[in-house]
């Protein structure tokens, strides 16, 4: 039996970009987290169900194909409905189509209920530092 903090990781919706997911999986595992990596093409329900089944403390969602705004909308509500309203929700990647100021993207996703929003190219160390600080 381990006492590692469990986190859910995956690429949401119809997105099949896997490289960043694998890098983040490696970084989280190396930092001592128990990572439940759902892989790519993950529906919202699967994130929520995995979090409930494993008693995870955070859900880390990636989207790189630009449709994150559509795929990610409503995830916080699903968490509330499932009784895990306090779970940390992080999202990152190329979340919208076209060139949009990141501050605008961040505000949009924070308003959707995400705790942290990461722009493309964010290094895993930043995510790890935020996760550590938020889990205290």
PyMOL commands that set and color helices and strands:
alter all, ss='L'
color gray80, all
select helices_A, chain A and resi 19-30+44-54+68-72+75-81+102-111+124-134
alter helices_A, ss='H'
color red, helices_A
select strands_A, chain A and resi 6-11+34-37+58-63+88-93+116-118
alter strands_A, ss='S'
color yellow, strands_A
deselect
rebuild
show_as cartoon
